[in-house]
Amino acid sequence: MVVRLFRTPLGARTAVGYTSPDRLVAALGVEQPWIRLSESSLRAMAEPLGVSLLTVDPTFTAPAVAAGPPVAAPLPQASPIAARVA
């Protein structure tokens, strides 16, 4: 068994736990392998990987991003107003 890590919408790595098999299946599908762990066990497995964040019962997941060629187009420049707001 291995720990599968996810990323939050802001890009932080997180361990993910579900409180029931039904919630896991609803988010990841019936083919998702899983084992029962306590929260402390999951945290202990993720900690050596530098992951301290734990997300419980996320309801939205996205498929992995496929590798593709690098984007050659330059990013648009932010306007001074957007730069101050951001």
N, CA, C and O atoms as a printed pandas DataFrame, in Angstrom:
     atom_number atom_name residue_name chain_id  residue_number  x_coord  y_coord  z_coord
0              1         N          MET        A               1    0.829   -1.180    0.000
1              2        CA          MET        A               1    0.000    0.000    0.000
2              3         C          MET        A               1    0.878    1.250    0.000
3              4         O          MET        A               1    1.972    1.253    0.566
4              5         N          VAL        A               2    0.397    2.287   -0.628
5              6        CA          VAL        A               2    1.092    3.572   -0.658
6              7         C          VAL        A               2    0.104    4.674   -0.325
7              8         O          VAL        A               2   -1.106    4.503   -0.470
8              9         N          VAL        A               3    0.629    5.802    0.122
9             10        CA          VAL        A               3   -0.212    6.960    0.392
10            11         C          VAL        A               3   -0.387    7.722   -0.909
11            12         O          VAL        A               3    0.590    8.041   -1.587
12            13         N          ARG        A               4   -1.609    8.008   -1.251
13            14        CA          ARG        A               4   -1.894    8.821   -2.434
14            15         C          ARG        A               4   -2.177   10.228   -1.954
15            16         O          ARG        A               4   -3.104   10.462   -1.179
16            17         N          LEU        A               5   -1.363   11.164   -2.424
17            18        CA          LEU        A               5   -1.527   12.553   -2.030
18            19         C          LEU        A               5   -2.266   13.322   -3.108
19            20         O          LEU        A               5   -2.164   13.002   -4.292
20            21         N          PHE        A               6   -2.997   14.319   -2.701
21            22        CA          PHE        A               6   -3.749   15.177   -3.597
22            23         C          PHE        A               6   -3.198   16.593   -3.468
23            24         O          PHE        A               6   -2.324   16.855   -2.642
24            25         N          ARG        A               7   -3.711   17.492   -4.284
25            26        CA          ARG        A               7   -3.395   18.911   -4.159
26            27         C          ARG        A               7   -4.696   19.666   -3.900
27            28         O          ARG        A               7   -5.748   19.344   -4.454
28            29         N          THR        A               8   -4.591   20.672   -3.048
29            30        CA          THR        A               8   -5.734   21.539   -2.799
30            31         C          THR        A               8   -5.905   22.455   -4.002
31            32         O          THR        A               8   -5.013   22.510   -4.849
32            33         N          PRO        A               9   -7.021   23.178   -4.111
33            34        CA          PRO        A               9   -7.191   24.123   -5.225
34            35         C          PRO        A               9   -6.076   25.168   -5.291
35            36         O          PRO        A               9   -5.822   25.720   -6.361
36            37         N          LEU        A              10   -5.411   25.450   -4.175
37            38        CA          LEU        A              10   -4.314   26.419   -4.173
38            39         C          LEU        A              10   -2.960   25.761   -4.388
39            40         O          LEU        A              10   -1.938   26.447   -4.387
40            41         N          GLY        A              11   -2.931   24.445   -4.571
41            42        CA          GLY        A              11   -1.700   23.750   -4.915
42            43         C          GLY        A              11   -0.949   23.091   -3.776
43            44         O          GLY        A              11    0.080   22.460   -4.019
44            45         N          ALA        A              12   -1.420   23.209   -2.542
45            46        CA          ALA        A              12   -0.743   22.564   -1.413
46            47         C          ALA        A              12   -0.988   21.054   -1.459
47            48         O          ALA        A              12   -2.075   20.608   -1.827
48            49         N          ARG        A              13    0.018   20.281   -1.089
49            50        CA          ARG        A              13   -0.156   18.827   -1.028
50            51         C          ARG        A              13   -0.934   18.475    0.236
51            52         O          ARG        A              13   -0.722   19.062    1.297
52            53         N          THR        A              14   -1.841   17.504    0.102
53            54        CA          THR        A              14   -2.669   17.090    1.223
54            55         C          THR        A              14   -2.916   15.584    1.165
55            56         O          THR        A              14   -3.070   15.004    0.089
56            57         N          ALA        A              15   -2.949   14.965    2.343
57            58        CA          ALA        A              15   -3.440   13.597    2.450
58            59         C          ALA        A              15   -4.964   13.692    2.468
59            60         O          ALA        A              15   -5.520   14.695    2.917
60            61         N          VAL        A              16   -5.627   12.668    1.989
61            62        CA          VAL        A              16   -7.089   12.705    1.913
62            63         C          VAL        A              16   -7.661   11.482    2.609
63            64         O          VAL        A              16   -7.207   10.357    2.396
64            65         N          GLY        A              17   -8.660   11.718    3.439
65            66        CA          GLY        A              17   -9.360   10.635    4.104
66            67         C          GLY        A              17  -10.856   10.783    3.921
67            68         O          GLY        A              17  -11.375   11.894    3.809
68            69         N          TYR        A              18  -11.538    9.662    3.891
69            70        CA          TYR        A              18  -13.006    9.659    3.776
70            71         C          TYR        A              18  -13.584    8.981    5.000
71            72         O          TYR        A              18  -13.008    8.021    5.512
72            73         N          THR        A              19  -14.707    9.467    5.469
73            74        CA          THR        A              19  -15.318    8.929    6.677
74            75         C          THR        A              19  -16.185    7.705    6.417
75            76         O          THR        A              19  -16.656    7.065    7.357
76            77         N          SER        A              20  -16.401    7.373    5.136
77            78        CA          SER        A              20  -17.141    6.152    4.814
78            79         C          SER        A              20  -16.768    5.710    3.400
79            80         O          SER        A              20  -16.385    6.528    2.564
80            81         N          PRO        A              21  -16.885    4.401    3.141
81            82        CA          PRO        A              21  -16.628    3.924    1.773
82            83         C          PRO        A              21  -17.569    4.566    0.754
83            84         O          PRO        A              21  -17.169    4.807   -0.385
84            85         N          ASP        A              22  -18.798    4.843    1.143
85            86        CA          ASP        A              22  -19.752    5.459    0.215
86            87         C          ASP        A              22  -19.284    6.849   -0.228
87            88         O          ASP        A              22  -19.432    7.210   -1.396
88            89         N          ARG        A              23  -18.727    7.617    0.688
89            90        CA          ARG        A              23  -18.230    8.952    0.329
90            91         C          ARG        A              23  -17.019    8.851   -0.586
91            92         O          ARG        A              23  -16.877    9.641   -1.519
92            93         N          LEU        A              24  -16.143    7.879   -0.324
93            94        CA          LEU        A              24  -14.986    7.671   -1.196
94            95         C          LEU        A              24  -15.440    7.304   -2.601
95            96         O          LEU        A              24  -14.950    7.872   -3.577
96            97         N          VAL        A              25  -16.364    6.368   -2.716
97            98        CA          VAL        A              25  -16.867    5.937   -4.018
98            99         C          VAL        A              25  -17.548    7.093   -4.748
99           100         O          VAL        A              25  -17.385    7.231   -5.961
100          101         N          ALA        A              26  -18.302    7.919   -4.040
101          102        CA          ALA        A              26  -18.979    9.051   -4.675
102          103         C          ALA        A              26  -17.981   10.037   -5.268
103          104         O          ALA        A              26  -18.262   10.657   -6.294
104          105         N          ALA        A              27  -16.825   10.190   -4.641
105          106        CA          ALA        A              27  -15.835   11.154   -5.130
106          107         C          ALA        A              27  -14.852   10.547   -6.117
107          108         O          ALA        A              27  -14.471   11.204   -7.085
108          109         N          LEU        A              28  -14.434    9.304   -5.893
109          110        CA          LEU        A              28  -13.345    8.732   -6.689
110          111         C          LEU        A              28  -13.743    7.539   -7.551
111          112         O          LEU        A              28  -12.945    7.080   -8.367
112          113         N          GLY        A              29  -14.957    7.029   -7.386
113          114        CA          GLY        A              29  -15.410    5.910   -8.202
114          115         C          GLY        A              29  -15.220    4.568   -7.522
115          116         O          GLY        A              29  -14.485    4.446   -6.542
116          117         N          VAL        A              30  -15.897    3.564   -8.059
117          118        CA          VAL        A              30  -15.903    2.236   -7.447
118          119         C          VAL        A              30  -14.579    1.497   -7.611
119          120         O          VAL        A              30  -14.296    0.577   -6.843
120          121         N          GLU        A              31  -13.771    1.869   -8.578
121          122        CA          GLU        A              31  -12.506    1.176   -8.821
122          123         C          GLU        A              31  -11.372    1.668   -7.928
123          124         O          GLU        A              31  -10.266    1.131   -8.005
124          125         N          GLN        A              32  -11.609    2.668   -7.085
125          126        CA          GLN        A              32  -10.565    3.242   -6.238
126          127         C          GLN        A              32  -10.212    2.274   -5.108
127          128         O          GLN        A              32  -11.068    1.965   -4.279
128          129         N          PRO        A              33   -8.964    1.788   -5.058
129          130        CA          PRO        A              33   -8.597    0.924   -3.934
130          131         C          PRO        A              33   -8.486    1.734   -2.645
131          132         O          PRO        A              33   -8.149    2.917   -2.676
132          133         N          TRP        A              34   -8.770    1.094   -1.518
133          134        CA          TRP        A              34   -8.713    1.809   -0.247
134          135         C          TRP        A              34   -8.490    0.827    0.888
135          136         O          TRP        A              34   -8.734   -0.373    0.754
136          137         N          ILE        A              35   -8.022    1.359    2.007
137          138        CA          ILE        A              35   -7.911    0.604    3.251
138          139         C          ILE        A              35   -8.415    1.495    4.382
139          140         O          ILE        A              35   -8.456    2.718    4.249
140          141         N          ARG        A              36   -8.794    0.877    5.483
141          142        CA          ARG        A              36   -9.272    1.629    6.646
142          143         C          ARG        A              36   -8.064    2.037    7.489
143          144         O          ARG        A              36   -7.233    1.200    7.841
144          145         N          LEU        A              37   -7.973    3.336    7.810
145          146        CA          LEU        A              37   -6.900    3.868    8.640
146          147         C          LEU        A              37   -7.469    4.853    9.643
147          148         O          LEU        A              37   -8.504    5.473    9.400
148          149         N          SER        A              38   -6.795    4.991   10.762
149          150        CA          SER        A              38   -7.147    6.057   11.689
150          151         C          SER        A              38   -6.529    7.360   11.179
151          152         O          SER        A              38   -5.603    7.336   10.368
152          153         N          GLU        A              39   -7.036    8.478   11.651
153          154        CA          GLU        A              39   -6.476    9.777   11.266
154          155         C          GLU        A              39   -5.006    9.855   11.642
155          156         O          GLU        A              39   -4.186   10.330   10.856
156          157         N          SER        A              40   -4.670    9.395   12.832
157          158        CA          SER        A              40   -3.274    9.475   13.268
158          159         C          SER        A              40   -2.362    8.618   12.403
159          160         O          SER        A              40   -1.217    8.998   12.159
160          161         N          SER        A              41   -2.841    7.479   11.938
161          162        CA          SER        A              41   -2.037    6.631   11.045
162          163         C          SER        A              41   -1.807    7.308    9.700
163          164         O          SER        A              41   -0.700    7.268    9.164
164          165         N          LEU        A              42   -2.847    7.927    9.154
165          166        CA          LEU        A              42   -2.712    8.623    7.880
166          167         C          LEU        A              42   -1.739    9.790    8.011
167          168         O          LEU        A              42   -0.892    9.997    7.142
168          169         N          ARG        A              43   -1.859   10.540    9.081
169          170        CA          ARG        A              43   -0.922   11.655    9.306
170          171         C          ARG        A              43    0.516   11.142    9.448
171          172         O          ARG        A              43    1.447   11.750    8.920
172          173         N          ALA        A              44    0.697   10.027   10.158
173          174        CA          ALA        A              44    2.033    9.464   10.347
174          175         C          ALA        A              44    2.632    8.988    9.026
175          176         O          ALA        A              44    3.847    9.053    8.842
176          177         N          MET        A              45    1.808    8.519    8.118
177          178        CA          MET        A              45    2.308    8.080    6.811
178          179         C          MET        A              45    2.660    9.262    5.915
179          180         O          MET        A              45    3.592    9.174    5.116
180          181         N          ALA        A              46    1.935   10.353    6.036
181          182        CA          ALA        A              46    2.156   11.518    5.177
182          183         C          ALA        A              46    3.279   12.416    5.686
183          184         O          ALA        A              46    3.939   13.089    4.895
184          185         N          GLU        A              47    3.501   12.432    6.992
185          186        CA          GLU        A              47    4.487   13.343    7.588
186          187         C          GLU        A              47    5.901   13.179    7.021
187          188         O          GLU        A              47    6.537   14.190    6.727
188          189         N          PRO        A              48    6.425   11.960    6.851
189          190        CA          PRO        A              48    7.773   11.837    6.290
190          191         C          PRO        A              48    7.884   12.377    4.856
191          192         O          PRO        A              48    8.986   12.631    4.370
192          193         N          LEU        A              49    6.766   12.545    4.201
193          194        CA          LEU        A              49    6.747   13.091    2.840
194          195         C          LEU        A              49    6.619   14.610    2.850
195          196         O          LEU        A              49    6.516   15.235    1.795
196          197         N          GLY        A              50    6.623   15.199    4.035
197          198        CA          GLY        A              50    6.522   16.651    4.155
198          199         C          GLY        A              50    5.102   17.175    4.050
199          200         O          GLY        A              50    4.897   18.357    3.773
200          201         N          VAL        A              51    4.120   16.311    4.267
201          202        CA          VAL        A              51    2.716   16.696    4.147
202          203         C          VAL        A              51    2.080   16.684    5.527
203          204         O          VAL        A              51    2.016   15.644    6.182
204          205         N          SER        A              52    1.611   17.847    5.962
205          206        CA          SER        A              52    0.954   17.928    7.267
206          207         C          SER        A              52   -0.530   18.246    7.143
207          208         O          SER        A              52   -1.257   18.189    8.135
208          209         N          LEU        A              53   -0.988   18.577    5.951
209          210        CA          LEU        A              53   -2.392   18.916    5.723
210          211         C          LEU        A              53   -3.204   17.647    5.478
211          212         O          LEU        A              53   -2.774   16.759    4.742
212          213         N          LEU        A              54   -4.374   17.569    6.096
213          214        CA          LEU        A              54   -5.285   16.444    5.912
214          215         C          LEU        A              54   -6.647   16.995    5.505
215          216         O          LEU        A              54   -7.225   17.828    6.204
216          217         N          THR        A              55   -7.146   16.528    4.387
217          218        CA          THR        A              55   -8.469   16.919    3.908
218          219         C          THR        A              55   -9.402   15.739    4.099
219          220         O          THR        A              55   -9.082   14.620    3.696
220          221         N          VAL        A              56  -10.558   15.981    4.713
221          222        CA          VAL        A              56  -11.517   14.916    4.990
222          223         C          VAL        A              56  -12.761   15.111    4.141
223          224         O          VAL        A              56  -13.335   16.199    4.098
224          225         N          ASP        A              57  -13.172   14.048    3.469
225          226        CA          ASP        A              57  -14.385   13.993    2.655
226          227         C          ASP        A              57  -14.476   15.071    1.574
227          228         O          ASP        A              57  -15.509   15.732    1.470
228          229         N          PRO        A              58  -13.431   15.269    0.767
229          230        CA          PRO        A              58  -13.605   16.229   -0.330
230          231         C          PRO        A              58  -14.644   15.683   -1.308
231          232         O          PRO        A              58  -14.685   14.482   -1.577
232          233         N          THR        A              59  -15.472   16.563   -1.828
233          234        CA          THR        A              59  -16.543   16.114   -2.720
234          235         C          THR        A              59  -16.227   16.328   -4.186
235          236         O          THR        A              59  -16.915   15.792   -5.055
236          237         N          PHE        A              60  -15.193   17.107   -4.472
237          238        CA          PHE        A              60  -14.846   17.363   -5.859
238          239         C          PHE        A              60  -13.420   16.928   -6.111
239          240         O          PHE        A              60  -12.514   17.285   -5.358
240          241         N          THR        A              61  -13.218   16.162   -7.159
241          242        CA          THR        A              61  -11.872   15.800   -7.585
242          243         C          THR        A              61  -11.799   15.986   -9.089
243          244         O          THR        A              61  -12.814   15.892   -9.780
244          245         N          ALA        A              62  -10.637   16.241   -9.583
245          246        CA          ALA        A              62  -10.422   16.394  -11.017
246          247         C          ALA        A              62   -9.439   15.336  -11.478
247          248         O          ALA        A              62   -8.578   14.913  -10.707
248          249         N          PRO        A              63   -9.553   14.901  -12.732
249          250        CA          PRO        A              63   -8.597   13.915  -13.225
250          251         C          PRO        A              63   -7.194   14.502  -13.277
251          252         O          PRO        A              63   -7.019   15.719  -13.333
252          253         N          ALA        A              64   -6.206   13.628  -13.258
253          254        CA          ALA        A              64   -4.818   14.078  -13.347
254          255         C          ALA        A              64   -4.596   14.820  -14.657
255          256         O          ALA        A              64   -5.178   14.478  -15.686
256          257         N          VAL        A              65   -3.758   15.823  -14.604
257          258        CA          VAL        A              65   -3.440   16.599  -15.792
258          259         C          VAL        A              65   -2.456   15.814  -16.637
259          260         O          VAL        A              65   -1.428   15.352  -16.141
260          261         N          ALA        A              66   -2.771   15.666  -17.904
261          262        CA          ALA        A              66   -1.884   14.951  -18.817
262          263         C          ALA        A              66   -0.708   15.842  -19.181
263          264         O          ALA        A              66   -0.856   17.050  -19.364
264          265         N          ALA        A              67    0.457   15.226  -19.281
265          266        CA          ALA        A              67    1.641   15.990  -19.681
266          267         C          ALA        A              67    1.500   16.393  -21.140
267          268         O          ALA        A              67    1.033   15.609  -21.966
268          269         N          GLY        A              68    1.894   17.581  -21.445
269          270        CA          GLY        A              68    1.810   18.073  -22.815
270          271         C          GLY        A              68    2.991   18.961  -23.117
271          272         O          GLY        A              68    3.844   19.185  -22.257
272          273         N          PRO        A              69    3.046   19.467  -24.324
273          274        CA          PRO        A              69    4.169   20.339  -24.670
274          275         C          PRO        A              69    4.093   21.646  -23.891
275          276         O          PRO        A              69    3.001   22.087  -23.531
276          277         N          PRO        A              70    5.239   22.272  -23.625
277          278        CA          PRO        A              70    5.217   23.552  -22.922
278          279         C          PRO        A              70    4.486   24.614  -23.728
279          280         O          PRO        A              70    4.495   24.602  -24.959
280          281         N          VAL        A              71    3.859   25.523  -23.015
281          282        CA          VAL        A              71    3.138   26.610  -23.664
282          283         C          VAL        A              71    4.144   27.683  -24.065
283          284         O          VAL        A              71    4.916   28.157  -23.232
284          285         N          ALA        A              72    4.137   28.069  -25.355
285          286        CA          ALA        A              72    5.112   29.033  -25.853
286          287         C          ALA        A              72    4.609   30.465  -25.758
287          288         O          ALA        A              72    5.404   31.405  -25.780
288          289         N          ALA        A              73    3.296   30.639  -25.653
289          290        CA          ALA        A              73    2.752   31.994  -25.636
290          291         C          ALA        A              73    3.057   32.668  -24.304
291          292         O          ALA        A              73    2.916   32.038  -23.255
292          293         N          PRO        A              74    3.473   33.934  -24.321
293          294        CA          PRO        A              74    3.749   34.626  -23.061
294          295         C          PRO        A              74    2.457   34.915  -22.313
295          296         O          PRO        A              74    1.394   35.068  -22.914
296          297         N          LEU        A              75    2.566   34.987  -21.006
297          298        CA          LEU        A              75    1.404   35.336  -20.188
298          299         C          LEU        A              75    1.083   36.813  -20.360
299          300         O          LEU        A              75    1.998   37.623  -20.511
300          301         N          PRO        A              76   -0.189   37.182  -20.340
301          302        CA          PRO        A              76   -0.539   38.605  -20.456
302          303         C          PRO        A              76   -0.057   39.369  -19.243
303          304         O          PRO        A              76   -0.010   38.832  -18.136
304          305         N          GLN        A              77    0.296   40.608  -19.451
305          306        CA          GLN        A              77    0.752   41.465  -18.350
306          307         C          GLN        A              77   -0.459   41.929  -17.545
307          308         O          GLN        A              77   -1.495   42.272  -18.114
308          309         N          ALA        A              78   -0.324   41.937  -16.218
309          310        CA          ALA        A              78   -1.402   42.402  -15.358
310          311         C          ALA        A              78   -1.456   43.911  -15.386
311          312         O          ALA        A              78   -0.425   44.578  -15.460
312          313         N          SER        A              79   -2.655   44.445  -15.327
313          314        CA          SER        A              79   -2.792   45.895  -15.280
314          315         C          SER        A              79   -2.383   46.380  -13.900
315          316         O          SER        A              79   -2.432   45.594  -12.953
316          317         N          PRO        A              80   -1.981   47.638  -13.737
317          318        CA          PRO        A              80   -1.591   48.142  -12.417
318          319         C          PRO        A              80   -2.695   47.996  -11.386
319          320         O          PRO        A              80   -2.406   47.757  -10.214
320          321         N          ILE        A              81   -3.949   48.133  -11.787
321          322        CA          ILE        A              81   -5.059   48.011  -10.823
322          323         C          ILE        A              81   -5.166   46.555  -10.352
323          324         O          ILE        A              81   -5.303   46.298   -9.156
324          325         N          ALA        A              82   -5.102   45.612  -11.283
325          326        CA          ALA        A              82   -5.191   44.190  -10.903
326          327         C          ALA        A              82   -4.026   43.805  -10.016
327          328         O          ALA        A              82   -4.195   43.020   -9.083
328          329         N          ALA        A              83   -2.847   44.340  -10.286
329          330        CA          ALA        A              83   -1.677   44.005   -9.481
330          331         C          ALA        A              83   -1.852   44.469   -8.054
331          332         O          ALA        A              83   -1.434   43.782   -7.122
332          333         N          ARG        A              84   -2.471   45.636   -7.869
333          334        CA          ARG        A              84   -2.665   46.152   -6.510
334          335         C          ARG        A              84   -3.736   45.342   -5.767
335          336         O          ARG        A              84   -3.610   45.097   -4.567
336          337         N          VAL        A              85   -4.769   44.937   -6.473
337          338        CA          VAL        A              85   -5.858   44.183   -5.850
338          339         C          VAL        A              85   -5.382   42.797   -5.486
339          340         O          VAL        A              85   -5.684   42.301   -4.400
340          341         N          ALA        A              86   -4.646   42.166   -6.372
341          342        CA          ALA        A              86   -4.180   40.790   -6.138
342          343         C          ALA        A              86   -3.153   40.834   -5.074
343          344         O          ALA        A              86   -2.608   39.796   -4.698
